[in-house]
């Protein structure tokens, strides 16, 4: 299982320190340009995570695609936001 969580604001990005072993670069990119940086499955997952964030809903995915029958109802989205 893979999860994506909203962990709030990152803060001062100047404080980010790279170890140059596992991570050698940090770059902020738009959701629309994710395909230039990640594989298709991860692009779908990140795009869906962003949609969940802006809508306030939870989204269940398999291989980066919504699972049929798990779409949030408007009422569930309201409960999640409160």
N, C-alpha and C positions, 0 to 999 in steps of 0.2 A: 504494500500500500504506500502511496505517496500522498502527502498532504501539503497544501499551501495555506499559510495563515497570514492574516494582517497583523503585523507586529508594531504598528504605529509609525510615527515619523522616524526617519533615520537620524536626523540631526545634522551636525556639521560634518559634511563629507570629507573635509580636510583631515579629520581624525581617523579616517579609514587607513589602516596599515596593511599592506600586502606582504605575504611571506615569500613571494616570487618562486614558490615551489608548486603549490596547488593553484594559486591565483596570481596572475601576473599583470592583470589589467582590470580596471573597473570603468564602465561606461554606461551612462544613462541613455536609453533608447526609447523611442515611442513604441506603443503597442503595434502600430501599423508597420513597423520595420523589423519586427521580431524574426521574420523568416530569413533575414540576412544574417542572423546571429545564432539561431538554434535550430534543432531538428524539428520536423513538422509536428510530431507528437507533443514536444515541449512547447512549441508555439501555440498549439490548441489549448494546452493546459494553462499557460500564462495568460492567453487572451481571455479564456473563460474565468480565470481568477480575477482579472481586471473587471470583467462584466459583473461578477458577483460583488466585487468591492463597490462599484458605482451604483449598483441596484440595491445593495444591502441584503442580498439573498445568499443562501448556501446553494452550491451546485455540486452534484455528484457526477463524476466522470469515470469512464473506462477508456484507457488509451487516449485520453484527451478529448473524448466525446461525451456529451450528456447521456446518462443512462435513461432509457425510456421509462416513463412512469414515476420518475423522481423529480420532475420539474416542481419548483416551489410554487405554492399558491400565493396569491397576494396577501392572504392572512398570515401565512408562514413568514413571508418577507417582513411584514409589519412586526410580528413577534420577535424576529431575529434582530430588528433594528432597535427594539426597546430594551 
